[in-house]
């Protein structure tokens, strides 16, 4: 999960907002990558999509662990899917 200083500072006052937004955006990346895996015939596209799925799944899991450690509520998968859409 790579974040610019501007992104982090934008959420500095509201960590729960950051967790929610980052989780939803990660889920959106996973869903669009899954669509690419399902629809593409290109091996390169499928390979890149799989890398995106793996990376964003790992990032969301790490973010959830950090949020739990800070006693921040994390969105359920259903809530994240809604927000991602």
C-alpha angles and dihedrals in degrees: 000000000000117000130180120230089247091056093049093046091049088062097035092109096046114040092169090057090051092050091049095046096043092048093050093047091049090051090050090053090051093050095048090047090051088052090052090050091051099044106032126090093192116104090208092054092047091049092050092046091052090050090051092049092050095044096047093044089053092045092050091049091050091046090051091051092050092046091050090050089053092046092245119150113245122208119250118245089258092052091047091049090052092049092045091055 
